[in-house]
Amino acid sequence: MSGHSKWATIKHKKAATDAKRGQLFTKVIKELTVAAREGGGNIESNPRLRLAVAKAKEANMPKDNIDKAIKKGTGELPGVVYEEVTYEGYGPAGVAILVQVLTDNKNRAAAEVRSIFTKRNGNMAGAGSVSWLFKQKGFITVAKAAANEDELMSIVLDNGAEDFVAQDEAYEITTEPREFEPVKKAISERKIACASAEMTMLPQNTVKVADKDAARQILDLISSLEDHDDVQNVYANFDIPDEILNGLDK
């Protein structure tokens, strides 16, 4: 879990840069469109759309852009039809990687994702090769300065959280998918700010990577995948010690 949370921190820093060059907007618009197409345009009855709208607001996306993306999904406005695809593979040191894609051209996306794996010392694998190593979970972080540990633990466990862990700078809360919204809502009702709240794929076991060069190669591969316009999410089961990860982030 430490690898996941540390990489999540790096990704949130990176997201600020992405937003400046418009890449984050592109990814969020795709998610808004697909979420509305799959579950309708009402955020009250569509949890996936509710999360996408929250992410759009975090990125300071104008309300007009959000509304247009939703209407393209529901068919009220014309728009591109995106397909959801998951690619699986391995990175350096045998790290398992899941790549979630939204694309209007599956053949192009597959070829380009495969090329990124190959150029970054990884390789694509067949469907089902690594997906069994991951489970969908709700994952929420709260900065330690934002809440009392005992109070927060009581709130989240009483509302169905699966796990609560105090890390160096934040509390990490894990939930089953169906308990994500109730737990998040309970935290919000107590006026406690979440540093992050997302549905994610958490690894059930991890690969420890203590070699600095291998760690750098893994993060380069993941960053390259995330920078692709069609890639929405990348999940991996690395466990890189904080002292190495912190050094690579500088």
C-alpha positions in Angstrom: 0.0 0.0 0.0 2.9 2.4 0.7 4.0 2.2 -2.9 0.5 3.0 -4.1 0.0 6.0 -1.7 3.4 7.4 -2.5 2.9 7.2 -6.2 -0.5 8.7 -5.8 1.2 11.7 -4.1 3.6 12.0 -7.1 0.7 11.8 -9.5 -1.3 14.5 -7.8 1.8 16.8 -8.1 2.1 15.8 -11.8 -1.6 16.5 -12.4 -1.1 20.2 -11.8 1.4 20.3 -14.7 -0.9 18.2 -16.9 -3.7 20.5 -16.3 -1.7 23.5 -17.5 -1.1 21.9 -20.9 -4.7 20.7 -21.3 -3.9 16.9 -21.0 -5.9 16.5 -17.8 -8.9 18.3 -19.3 -8.9 15.8 -22.3 -8.9 12.8 -20.0 -11.6 14.2 -17.7 -13.8 15.1 -20.7 -13.6 11.5 -22.0 -14.5 10.1 -18.6 -17.4 12.5 -18.2 -18.7 11.5 -21.7 -18.4 7.7 -21.1 -19.8 7.9 -17.5 -22.9 9.8 -18.8 -23.3 7.4 -21.7 -23.1 4.4 -19.4 -25.2 5.6 -16.5 -27.1 8.7 -17.6 -26.5 12.4 -17.0 -27.9 12.6 -13.4 -25.0 12.7 -10.9 -27.3 11.7 -8.0 -28.0 8.3 -9.6 -24.7 7.8 -11.4 -21.8 7.4 -9.0 -19.2 7.2 -11.8 -20.4 10.5 -13.2 -20.4 12.0 -9.8 -16.7 11.1 -9.4 -15.9 12.4 -12.8 -17.6 15.7 -12.1 -15.7 16.0 -8.8 -12.4 15.4 -10.7 -13.4 18.0 -13.3 -14.0 20.6 -10.5 -10.7 19.7 -8.9 -9.0 20.5 -12.2 -10.9 23.8 -12.3 -12.7 22.8 -15.5 -15.4 25.4 -16.5 -19.0 24.3 -15.8 -19.8 24.8 -19.5 -17.2 22.3 -20.5 -18.5 19.8 -18.0 -22.1 20.2 -19.2 -21.1 19.8 -22.8 -19.2 16.6 -22.1 -22.1 15.1 -20.2 -24.6 16.0 -23.0 -22.3 14.4 -25.6 -22.4 11.3 -23.5 -26.2 11.3 -23.2 -26.6 12.0 -26.9 -28.1 15.5 -26.4 -25.0 16.8 -28.4 -23.1 15.1 -31.1 -19.7 13.7 -30.1 -17.1 11.0 -30.5 -17.9 7.5 -29.2 -15.1 6.2 -26.9 -14.6 2.5 -26.1 -13.2 1.3 -22.8 -10.2 -1.1 -23.1 -7.9 -2.6 -20.5 -4.4 -3.6 -21.4 -2.1 -5.7 -19.2 1.6 -6.1 -19.1 4.8 -6.3 -17.1 7.4 -3.7 -16.4 11.1 -4.0 -15.2 11.6 -6.3 -12.2 8.4 -8.2 -13.1 6.1 -5.4 -11.9 2.5 -6.1 -13.0 0.7 -3.2 -14.8 -2.9 -2.5 -15.7 -3.6 0.2 -18.3 -7.2 1.5 -18.6 -7.9 3.3 -21.9 -10.7 5.3 -23.4 -10.2 5.5 -27.2 -12.0 6.1 -30.5 -9.6 3.7 -32.2 -8.7 0.4 -30.4 -6.2 -0.7 -33.0 -4.2 2.5 -32.8 -4.3 2.6 -29.0 -3.1 -1.0 -28.7 -0.2 -0.4 -31.0 0.8 2.8 -29.3 0.5 1.3 -25.8 2.5 -1.8 -26.9 5.2 0.5 -28.3 5.5 2.4 -25.0 5.9 -0.9 -23.1 8.6 -2.1 -25.5 10.6 1.2 -25.5 10.5 1.3 -21.7 11.8 -2.2 -21.0 8.4 -3.7 -20.4 6.1 -6.0 -22.4 2.4 -6.4 -23.1 0.7 -9.5 -21.9 -2.6 -11.3 -22.7 -5.9 -10.5 -21.1 -6.1 -11.9 -17.6 -2.4 -12.2 -17.1 -2.1 -9.6 -14.3 -5.7 -8.4 -13.7 -6.3 -11.1 -11.1 -3.6 -9.4 -9.0 -5.8 -6.3 -8.5 -9.1 -5.6 -6.9 -11.3 -2.5 -7.3 -11.4 -0.5 -4.0 -12.4 2.9 -2.9 -9.3 4.8 -1.7 -9.4 8.0 0.4 -6.6 10.0 1.9 -7.0 12.7 4.6 -4.0 14.9 5.6 -3.1 14.4 9.3 -3.5 18.1 9.9 -7.1 17.9 8.8 -8.5 15.4 11.4 -8.0 13.8 14.7 -7.0 10.2 14.2 -9.4 8.5 16.7 -12.3 10.6 15.5 -11.6 9.9 11.8 -11.1 6.2 12.4 -14.4 6.0 14.3 -16.3 7.9 11.5 -15.0 5.7 8.6 -15.2 2.3 10.3 -18.7 3.1 11.6 -19.7 3.8 8.0 -18.3 0.7 6.4 -14.6 1.3 5.7 -12.5 -1.8 5.2 -9.2 -0.5 6.5 -7.7 2.6 8.1 -3.9 3.2 8.1 -2.0 6.2 9.5 1.0 7.0 7.3 3.6 9.6 7.9 1.6 12.5 6.4 -1.9 11.2 5.8 -4.5 8.8 6.9 -5.4 6.2 4.2 -8.9 4.7 4.1 -9.8 1.7 2.0 -13.4 0.6 1.2 -15.3 -1.9 -0.9 -16.7 -0.2 -4.0 -20.3 -0.1 -2.6 -19.1 1.6 0.7 -17.0 4.3 -1.0 -19.8 6.9 -1.3 -21.2 6.4 2.2 -17.7 6.7 3.8 -16.8 9.7 1.7 -20.1 11.4 2.6 -19.6 10.7 6.3 -16.2 12.4 6.2 -17.6 15.4 4.3 -20.5 15.8 6.7 -18.0 16.2 9.6 -16.4 19.0 7.6 -13.2 17.1 7.1 -11.4 17.6 3.8 -10.2 14.7 1.8 -6.8 15.1 0.1 -7.9 12.6 -2.5 -10.9 10.2 -3.1 -11.0 7.8 -5.9 -12.1 4.4 -7.1 -8.9 2.5 -7.9 -7.4 -0.9 -8.5 -5.2 -2.0 -5.5 -2.7 -4.8 -5.8 -3.3 -7.8 -3.6 0.4 -8.5 -3.4 3.4 -6.3 -4.4 6.9 -6.7 -5.9 9.6 -5.0 -3.8 12.0 -3.0 -6.0 15.1 -1.9 -4.0 17.3 -1.3 -7.0 17.4 2.5 -8.0 17.8 1.9 -11.7 15.0 -0.6 -11.9 12.8 1.8 -9.8 13.5 4.7 -12.2 12.7 2.5 -15.2 9.4 1.4 -13.7 8.4 5.0 -13.0 9.5 6.1 -16.5 7.3 3.4 -18.0 4.3 4.4 -15.9 4.8 8.1 -16.6 5.0 7.4 -20.3 1.8 5.4 -20.3 0.0 8.1 -18.3 1.1 10.7 -20.7 -0.7 9.0 -23.6 -3.9 10.9 -24.5 -6.0 7.7 -24.5 -4.8 6.4 -21.2 -7.1 7.2 -18.3 -5.5 5.2 -15.4 -2.4 3.1 -14.8 -2.1 0.7 -11.9 1.0 -1.2 -10.8 2.0 -3.5 -7.9 5.5 -2.1 -7.2 6.7 -1.5 -3.7 9.6 0.9 -3.9 11.1 2.0 -0.5 10.4 5.6 0.4 14.0 6.6 0.5 14.5 5.5 -3.1 11.1 6.9 -4.3 11.8 10.3 -2.6 15.1 10.5 -4.3 13.7 9.8 -7.7 11.0 12.5 -7.3 13.5 15.3 -7.0 
